[in-house]
C-alpha cells in the first residue's frame, strides 16, 4: 500500500486523505494523529484534502495510515 514511500519521516510531511468534508472530519483526523507519540502538530486542510504532520522524531507512515483509518478516512499512498 505505501511501498513507494519511505517507511518513516521526521520534521513536517503532508499527506492526502480522502473522505474529509467537514469540521467533524477535521477534528477526528487531528485527534487520532495527535495521539501518536512524537507528533507535535497536525494541520488538516479540508479544501485540498491534505494533512500536514509535524513530528519531533521518526514516525512510521503506517502509524499515520492506521490513525487516519481509525478516524474513518483513507490515507492516499
Secondary structure as a PSIPRED ss2 file (coil, helix, strand):
# PSIPRED VFORMAT (PSIPRED V4.0)

   1 X C   1.000  0.000  0.000
   2 X C   1.000  0.000  0.000
   3 X C   1.000  0.000  0.000
   4 X C   1.000  0.000  0.000
   5 X C   1.000  0.000  0.000
   6 X C   1.000  0.000  0.000
   7 X C   1.000  0.000  0.000
   8 X E   0.000  0.000  1.000
   9 X E   0.000  0.000  1.000
  10 X E   0.000  0.000  1.000
  11 X E   0.000  0.000  1.000
  12 X E   0.000  0.000  1.000
  13 X E   0.000  0.000  1.000
  14 X E   0.000  0.000  1.000
  15 X E   0.000  0.000  1.000
  16 X E   0.000  0.000  1.000
  17 X E   0.000  0.000  1.000
  18 X E   0.000  0.000  1.000
  19 X C   1.000  0.000  0.000
  20 X C   1.000  0.000  0.000
  21 X C   1.000  0.000  0.000
  22 X C   1.000  0.000  0.000
  23 X H   0.000  1.000  0.000
  24 X H   0.000  1.000  0.000
  25 X H   0.000  1.000  0.000
  26 X H   0.000  1.000  0.000
  27 X H   0.000  1.000  0.000
  28 X H   0.000  1.000  0.000
  29 X H   0.000  1.000  0.000
  30 X H   0.000  1.000  0.000
  31 X H   0.000  1.000  0.000
  32 X H   0.000  1.000  0.000
  33 X H   0.000  1.000  0.000
  34 X H   0.000  1.000  0.000
  35 X C   1.000  0.000  0.000
  36 X C   1.000  0.000  0.000
  37 X C   1.000  0.000  0.000
  38 X C   1.000  0.000  0.000
  39 X E   0.000  0.000  1.000
  40 X E   0.000  0.000  1.000
  41 X E   0.000  0.000  1.000
  42 X E   0.000  0.000  1.000
  43 X E   0.000  0.000  1.000
  44 X E   0.000  0.000  1.000
  45 X E   0.000  0.000  1.000
  46 X C   1.000  0.000  0.000
  47 X C   1.000  0.000  0.000
  48 X C   1.000  0.000  0.000
  49 X C   1.000  0.000  0.000
  50 X E   0.000  0.000  1.000
  51 X E   0.000  0.000  1.000
  52 X E   0.000  0.000  1.000
  53 X E   0.000  0.000  1.000
  54 X E   0.000  0.000  1.000
  55 X E   0.000  0.000  1.000
  56 X E   0.000  0.000  1.000
  57 X E   0.000  0.000  1.000
  58 X E   0.000  0.000  1.000
  59 X E   0.000  0.000  1.000
  60 X E   0.000  0.000  1.000
  61 X H   0.000  1.000  0.000
  62 X H   0.000  1.000  0.000
  63 X H   0.000  1.000  0.000
  64 X H   0.000  1.000  0.000
  65 X H   0.000  1.000  0.000
  66 X H   0.000  1.000  0.000
  67 X H   0.000  1.000  0.000
  68 X H   0.000  1.000  0.000
  69 X H   0.000  1.000  0.000
  70 X H   0.000  1.000  0.000
  71 X H   0.000  1.000  0.000
  72 X C   1.000  0.000  0.000
  73 X C   1.000  0.000  0.000
  74 X E   0.000  0.000  1.000
  75 X E   0.000  0.000  1.000
  76 X E   0.000  0.000  1.000
  77 X C   1.000  0.000  0.000
